[in-house]
Amino acid sequence: MSFAVLTALLGFAFVSTVTPGPNNLMLMASGANFGFRRSVPHMLGIVGGVSVMALLVGVGLMALFDAVPALNLVLKILSVGYLLWLAARIAMAAPVQERDADSRPMTFFQAAAFQWVNPKAWAMCLTAVTLYAPDRSLLSVAVVAGAFALVCLPAISVWAWLGTVVR
């Protein structure tokens, strides 16, 4: 992978992880409710989950989408439906009350598992593998996953910090 392509990949990974989405909005809420330090496992779970997802998408799931192209359309429809449902839930949510005394921030494993139902994470990983690892060799897919691992934490940390600011 050339320096120019690697730079473009790092830029793509940063922009796609720093822009608003379910992870970042949940991190902002976590920062507001629990503070930055208590949100760190949530952030690390996102980084781990997205990186593992990119690796698995590249080494196997893309082949499944190639073999059954209709699955790609199904994934898009489900993703849009989920985002619309999530937007409706947020729009119709009751006013925020005091948080429960026993409430806790999302754990590492909960945040990592959330990536598998996060439409933005799917879109990021599928796009990154398609553009930057078209041969789907283990090395090129590992570079894509590594790029997400490298830039995701600084990008999403901003959102947890913003939550502490709006607190």
Helices and strands as residue ranges (DSSP letters): H 3-18, H 22-34, H 36-56, I 57-61, H 62-67, H 70-91, H 108-114, G 115-117, H 119-132, H 138-166
